[in-house]
Amino acid sequence: MKPSNLAFLSAFGFTAAVIVFVVLFGQTMPQTAEGMAEGFETPILALEFANTRDDLAFVRAEDADALRAAFMAGQALDVWFPLAYGGLMIAVLAGLALRGRSIAWIGVLAAAIAIPADWWENAVIHRILIDPEGAPADLPALAASTFTKWFAISGAAAMFAIATFRQGWWLLALLALPCAIAWPVVALTGAPGGLAELGSLATTIFFLALPITAVWALYRSRKIA
């Protein structure tokens, strides 16, 4: 079997893992919270993109023990989640690179960077959750780790969009383009809640495009053969 096809096949395993984690996060991570910064609907995004002491108020409140406990439960799972979604990006991008779209190797590198960046972000969030009073001191590290992660995912999406466009798979490229653009825009505009939520949606669409790409690539390979 061609190495590219092996890479695309491995994407299905990573996709299954991502789905399992998403279901588990739905059962552990808080789905709503009072007092989040304006525009945020998702608590974990409100925490990741906290810029000020006031933005952290919803996790620092005296009655936020249950909220912090739910975050901690989700964080325990998030130790492994980067390997699932990072592996999915790497598998599909490597498949494209092995099909001759060498620019996708840059995407593989970006996807690989997202994994330790997420772990770094998790470590910062853990400190915030266990020491709410000292949380404001962690804001610079939170911003650095969060944007490193999202910029890496954005870079992977950009390389995916270029590679699939050059492959002639324009629709797949269009599915990744919003994610490639969203996170730089979020950073340039100061991470307002509404844009961060849209960036999260754009990222979801990009991740949906990855297994679709694997299916299409394997189908095309079989048809050509």
ABEGO torsion letter per residue (X at the ends): XBAAAAAAAAAAAAAAAAAAAAAAAAAABBABBBGBBBGBABAAAAAAABABAAAAAAAABAAAAAAAAAAAAAAAAAAAAAAAAAAAAAAAAAAAAAAGBAAAAAAAAAAAAAAAAAAAAAAAAAAAAABAAAAAAAAAAAAAAAAAAAAAAAAAAAAAAAAAAAAGBAAAAAAAAAAAAAAAAAAAAGGBAAAAAAAAAAAAAAAAAAAAAAAAAAAAAAAAX
